[in-house]
Amino acid sequence: MPGTFQSLRVRNFRLFVIGQLLSGTGTWMQGVAAPWLVLQLTGSGVALGFDTSLQFLPILLFGAWGGLVADRFDNRRIQLVTQVCYALVAATLFGLVATHVVQLWMVYTLSFLSGCVTAIDMPTRQSFYLEMVGPDDLTNAMSLNTATFTGARIVGPAIAGVLIGVFGTAPVFLINAISYLAVVVALVSMRVGDLHPREHAARAAGQIREGVRYVWRTPELRLPMALMAVVFLCAFNFMVLLPLLAVRTFHGRSSTYGVILSLFGLGSLVGALVMASRARQPDSRRLARLGVVLGAIAVGLALAPSLGVAWLLLPPLGAAGIAFAVAANSTLQLTSTPQMRGRVMSLYTVVFLGSTPLGGPVAGWVGEHLGPRVGLAGGGVIAVAASAFALRVLQRVRSPARVLPSQLRYNDA
């Protein structure tokens, strides 16, 4: 695919991708170990859903302020701080598990603290892509970074599944803590003069409300954001439903869950690479079509009669999910103005991750009491319906080509 790796010619971005590859592997290893620890402590799908929701509740509560931080301050320096904080949380979890004093409330507390870091880190990191590569390579860079992170999803869960089976969860948390140092080294090694700095927002009253009004008043942002909110809320509860699918439906062990996440990650890698080869122009219709595909595959997975059939459906589900997320991200970034980009991406973070505190417990309850198949199928049907509705709205609004809001200077008047 021509142009798939074009943004890697930028030295700063190459460093960033290498750091993310190493750190992402640790993150996905912990993504297996943490839910498994909760299931070991409680055996409860509801507890698993609640823990997942605590990881993302701070994003729902404070995500908009995280975007404001990204608009006001140096994004590279902010990320240096967030990576160290992530490492401290993982190291603490390792210490608690290794000394056999871990209790459920401790896991809940650390999940919440990790979410507080994410509320600042994610909008900052999303805004930083443009500073590293510039607008022409933005979608390609985001897709490649997503491919790196999802590629780590192939390796990380498989390693974690083996380590947990042999040594327990403690070593996984330690490896994740160490892996964050790779991102720190990458950020420190960047050539600051090669970045594309943007104008930072001046301190003023009402800036968060200003960002919300901006999205609401811009149709090219409002409809995609609404569709994302529905799909992310109802159909992206994989970290709650997939471990329940492995244990409750197919009666597997930690290695079974590791294989499930690895296959899901393999599909995500392919989906991200395909998106990297696409044109950079935002396309809400493509976003809605991807939502239909995602929902349909989720329903297919819910109906899978055996583990073998489920394994065949997991890669396309991962590909559709990551393609939807990348399309959503690039549509918002390329449509928003530079002065508002951090706040727009913070709202994206809120609907992407902040929806989990609402959807996670519901998915956990449904998965425990009605079965994970019902949770997957219900989310899939809602995603198909919402995306089909968005396509119908877009067909009614076939406006001629026009200048994107990102090409204009934002005026609040």
Secondary structure, DSSP 8 states (H G I E B T S, - for coil): -TTTTGGGGSHHHHHHHHHHHHHHHHHHHHHHHHHHHHHHHH--HHHHHHHHHHHHHHHHHHHHHHHHHHHHS-HHHHHHHHHHHHHHHHHHHHHHHHTT---HHHHHHHHHHHHHHHHHHHHHHHHHHHHHH-GGGHHHHHHHHHHHHHHHHHHHHHHHHHHHHHH-SHHHHHHHHHHHHHHHHHHHHS-GGGS---------TTHHHHHHHHHHH-HHHHHHHHHHHHHHHHH--HHHHHHHIIIIIS---HHHHHHHHHHHHHHHHHHHHHHHTS-SS--HHHHHHHHHHHHHHHHHHHT-SSHHHHHHHHHHHHHHHHHHHHHHHHHHHHHS-GGGHHHHHHHHHHHHTTTHHHHHHHHHHHHHHT-HHHHHHHHHHHHHHHHHHHHHHHHH--------GGGS-----
